[in-house]
Amino acid sequence: MRAYVAVAERSEELFDELSAAGATVLHTEGRLVLTEGGPRRAAWATNVWLDAERHGFASIKEASEILLSLGQRWHLFSQSHHRRAKLIEALLPPVEHAPLTFGARPPRAQLGSWTLLDANTLVASPHCSSQFPNGEVNFVEDRSAPPSRAYLKLWELFTLHGKRPATGDLCLDLGSSPGGWTWVMASLGARVISVDKAPLDPKVAKLPRVKYVQSSAFALDPATHPPVDWLFSDVICYPGRLLEHVERWIAAEKARNLVCTLKFQGDTDHDVARRFARIPGSNLAHLHHNKHELTWWRFG
Ligand SMILES: C[S@@+](CC[C@H](N)C(=O)[O-])C[C@H]1O[C@@H](n2cnc3c(N)ncnc32)[C@H](O)[C@@H]1O
């Protein structure tokens, strides 16, 4: 059995995604969806419990023994019966979750997840898609240098997927204002062409290796643009318009790595999300630092 924890307030999106993937839903409980089969990753899940099992138990001690027979590192995803769940949790080894310093290696040890379905039934999975509790990656934040908190999306992506711009890489940052992403790229030693209709924060605009271009992202023609190592887009626009633009960059073979935020206004455009996900070699996920957004990327 597999269990998915939906992104907060995005259970509908997760159901749609799982049914399109052919998963059979067995049970739902708040943000938790239990399925037979189903993919190892789901864009609208913060965490996938890969080998979930349902167990009946008679006492708190028995519940803790069941969990300890399955693994040693557990995170409680508590949605109901909180007091009883906390008593069981108190019998498990404590697990520290210190905020991560950007650049430090993320934890490698498996972290299991469990929850109570009712007073005498637990669901537990010793293996999950994320090593972070509920897939929530928290950083030691820099509250002074970056001009917006959007930088956390890139920190998260680079940390989880082990790839980031190298010193000297050329990055094109579309929809860059006020400059959180540009700040991340520049602080990694990359060269940045930072494009927005709105101005950059002056502190970011004067960073070395940053060139600001006041323009619409869509005015750039990939066919005539010099090649870039990284194409980033955090432009606020309809995802369909972004897809057309990304397809032009891919067809022109001008961007080795691509990272884009799909920003949904009102209803989620599932069709466009699926079309992004079908681009060969690419990935689509809701990062912990995304809002009503998905991050799509393709690393070369
Ligand atoms: C969410 S903000 C980007 C935040 C930025 N990544 C950061 O880290 O600070 C979205 C930006 O998209 C810009 N934008 C909207 N339409 C655009 C267009 N057609 N071309 C370029 N920028 C656009 C807006 O001006 C806004 O600054």
The ligand as an SDF file (V2000), in Angstrom:
LIG
                    3D

 27 29  0  0  0  0  0  0  0  0999 V2000
    7.2310   36.1890   -7.9420 C   0  0  0  0  0  0  0  0  0  0  0  0
    7.9970   37.5640   -8.6650 S   0  0  0  0  0  0  0  0  0  0  0  0
    9.6360   36.9640   -8.8790 C   0  0  0  0  0  0  0  0  0  0  0  0
   10.4230   36.8770   -7.6180 C   0  0  0  0  0  0  0  0  0  0  0  0
   11.8890   36.6630   -7.8860 C   0  0  0  0  0  0  0  0  0  0  0  0
   12.1630   35.3530   -8.4720 N   0  0  0  0  0  0  0  0  0  0  0  0
   12.6960   36.8020   -6.6300 C   0  0  0  0  0  0  0  0  0  0  0  0
   13.3540   35.8260   -6.2420 O   0  0  0  0  0  0  0  0  0  0  0  0
   12.7210   37.8740   -6.0350 O   0  0  0  0  0  0  0  0  0  0  0  0
    7.3860   37.5580  -10.2700 C   0  0  0  0  0  0  0  0  0  0  0  0
    7.9450   38.6070  -11.1710 C   0  0  0  0  0  0  0  0  0  0  0  0
    7.4630   38.3720  -12.4870 O   0  0  0  0  0  0  0  0  0  0  0  0
    7.5160   39.6320  -13.1180 C   0  0  0  0  0  0  0  0  0  0  0  0
    6.8300   39.5710  -14.4100 N   0  0  0  0  0  0  0  0  0  0  0  0
    5.5110   39.4530  -14.6830 C   0  0  0  0  0  0  0  0  0  0  0  0
    5.3120   39.4040  -16.0230 N   0  0  0  0  0  0  0  0  0  0  0  0
    6.5520   39.4910  -16.5900 C   0  0  0  0  0  0  0  0  0  0  0  0
    7.0180   39.4800  -17.9430 C   0  0  0  0  0  0  0  0  0  0  0  0
    6.1820   39.3540  -18.9650 N   0  0  0  0  0  0  0  0  0  0  0  0
    8.3380   39.5810  -18.1500 N   0  0  0  0  0  0  0  0  0  0  0  0
    9.2200   39.6860  -17.1220 C   0  0  0  0  0  0  0  0  0  0  0  0
    8.8120   39.7140  -15.8210 N   0  0  0  0  0  0  0  0  0  0  0  0
    7.5020   39.6130  -15.5720 C   0  0  0  0  0  0  0  0  0  0  0  0
    6.9150   40.5710  -12.1120 C   0  0  0  0  0  0  0  0  0  0  0  0
    7.3010   41.9020  -12.3880 O   0  0  0  0  0  0  0  0  0  0  0  0
    7.5260   40.0350  -10.8150 C   0  0  0  0  0  0  0  0  0  0  0  0
    8.6580   40.7830  -10.4520 O   0  0  0  0  0  0  0  0  0  0  0  0
  1  2  1  0
  2  3  1  0
  2 10  1  0
  3  4  1  0
  4  5  1  0
  5  6  1  0
  5  7  1  0
  7  8  2  0
  7  9  1  0
 10 11  1  0
 11 12  1  0
 11 26  1  0
 12 13  1  0
 13 14  1  0
 13 24  1  0
 14 15  1  0
 14 23  1  0
 15 16  2  0
 16 17  1  0
 17 18  1  0
 17 23  2  0
 18 19  1  0
 18 20  2  0
 20 21  1  0
 21 22  2  0
 22 23  1  0
 24 25  1  0
 24 26  1  0
 26 27  1  0
M  CHG  2   2   1   9  -1
M  END
$$$$
